[in-house]
Amino acid sequence: MTLFDTVLVAHRGEIARRIIRTLRALGIRSVAVYSDADAGAPHVREADVAVRLGPAPAVQSYLDGKAVLRAARETGAQAIHPGYGFLSENADFARACRAAGIVFIGPDVRALEVMGDKIRAKAQVAGSGVPIVPGFSAAGLDDAAIAAQAAEVGLPLLVKPSAGGGGKGMQIVGTLDELPEALAAARRVAASAFGDDTLLLERLIERPRHIEVQVLADAHGGILHLGERECTLQRRHQKVIEEAPSPLVDPAMRARLGAAACAAAASVDYRGAGTVEFLVPGDRPDECFFIEMNTRLQVEHPVTELVTGIDLVEQQLRIAAGEPLAFAQDDVRFHGHAMEARVYAESPERGFLPATGDVLTWRAAAGVRTDAGVESGSAVTADYDPMIAKVIAHGDDRAVALDRLDAALADTVLLGVDTNISFLRRLLADPAVRAGDLDTGLIDRMPAPEPDPPAADALAAAAAALPQPTTPGVWGALRGWREGGRREPRTVLLRDDADVLHRAVAGADAAADVAVDADGAVWVHADGATHRLLPVTREAALAERLADRGRDAGAESPELRAPMPGTVVAVHVADGAIVASGDRLVTVEAMKMEHSVTAPHAGVARVHAVVGAQVRRDELLAEVAAETREGTDDD
């Protein structure tokens, strides 16, 4: 039995590059697809053939199944690998591939349909003896009937869309009085995000751990598992750091989880690579409950690859080509420990707002695996998911892997776009994380992230990167000297992300990576941290000091600036309007996230933004001049 000659990769970014690597290693011709926003992306260049799908919006490109199939036919692709996200769990697309005579590298339509619906999935696996969280479907029930069943199941409850994923629409209900509002909110999000407002209610597991099991199943009845991954470190139901194996799981528990995962997959005659996810109660670690099955490759699959030595993409290809698994359960061996950190284009210090921009410098750390979707010169836009890279470290044990991951994050250089790298390092340093004492609420309990103060080396390197004022004539050519004496070291004023003004002395020999963006901000990576420093003239600094003196103690600045680069989608007040403290003035959208800037105090609004405008981060959007009182009796 032979593998495919040509495979189309229906994705972008780091996962497209990762799939292309395996295709190349197997001698299979690769076809990339791309949107207009990704015309210059690395995965386009690295594939053997690349086909344009359409404009930047995903619905007009990567989510356009007809365009993807057309590209496959035009290039002679025998199979399509969907990666994860986009079309990877779309049963209609899998059905269309089959009708076109093209192999969909994933499970069959029935498995996609059953496991894509949380209610059907729970009922399906429960019939095979897989433990499930107590709960019920709200399909066809009015709010009164839902409340009655909720009381029987017991509180607290988790309300979530049946058709959804990624934590969208989930609501926690502590009392029955909170239930009506939670149901309404969950239905709104479910209808908007998934086109289906059917809800599922489950008992909320207190302080849970999120543990998932990787399974492989072929078309000949072979099925096995490759151990578990700990995915407990999450923020708003989105995974941040994953590891394999779990520090909680011993061999006996691994066998129980693996058997349950294989039973869940077998219940739908699964074929390919899949992941069965479980919740483990913090107060009852000997129990586990099925959450869902992801019928695709997972973002965190590299940690399993590093501890087993098995290329999961290769296994997907071989299974899709009809080959039986070449090894049995007893042949699977686990070696050491692996940890993965997801690098997002976001600003943790600004409430984890998404970030965009041009990648001025990118350099991955040595000695670890980095799956990245960017390189120097790439553009991070607001069109797609903000995850831009994954850094994965392996060691003989968990402590070694954790230390190597932290060191690798410190050595990862990305200038030009805000990332969560500093936040990831703080998370890895948390005592509970280092001890492996995890639960899904750990990140939410951490203090709000604050910007790292720039070290002296970072300031010196940033100052040296700025244009040097020149002195005309021979004296300007003499280094260190000027007419009348020795030239003093050049000093500049730099404002950091905490709005702190620093006086920096230029030091050209400082060990740092430095780049200047189109807005004149200096990006510098030094001592394991990255900073964005904005040059400030002495005149501007003086004007700010004078303005501060004239402002009441504790009063906020009247200037309202864009918290992130994006599009102005709403201007809520007219220029010159009287506003109250907290009134919304302007709303900016980026990466499907809206953020409104509000009046810091009562006063007169001066609006500088217009709807539809593209704004840069920190661009002035509006000002609120405080109202003054005139003619009081105390004058």
ABEGO torsion letter per residue (X at the ends): XBBBABBBBBBBEAAAAAAAAAAAAAGBBBBBBBBAAAAABAAAAABABBBBAEBABAAABAABAAAAAAAAAAAGBABBBAEBEEAAABAAAAAAAAAAGBBBBEBBAAAAAAAABAAAAAAAAAAAGBBBBBEBBABGBBAAAAAAAAAAAEOBBBBBBAABBGGBGBBBBABAAAAAAAAAAAAAAAAAAAGBABBBBBBBBBGBBBBBBBBBBBAAGBBBBAEBBBAABBBGGBBABBBOBBAABBAAAAAAAAAAAAAAAAAAGBBEBBBBBBBBBAABAABBBBABBBBBBBAAAAAAAAAAGBBAAAAAAAAAAGBBBABBAAABBBBEBBBBBBBBBBBAAAGGBBBBEBBABBBBBBGBBBBBABBBGBBBBAABBABABBBBBBBABAAAAAAAAAAAAAABBBBGBBBAAAAAAAAAABAAAAAGBBBAAAAAABBBBBBBBBBAAAAAAAAAABBBBBBBEAAAABBGBBBGEBBBBBBBBBBBAAGBBBBBBBBAABBBBBBBBAAGBBBBBBGGBBBBBBBBBAAAAAAAAAAAAABBBGBBBABBBBABBEBBABBABBBGBBBBBGBBABBBBBGGBBBBBBBABBEBBBBABBBGBBBBBGBBABBBBBBBBBGBAAX
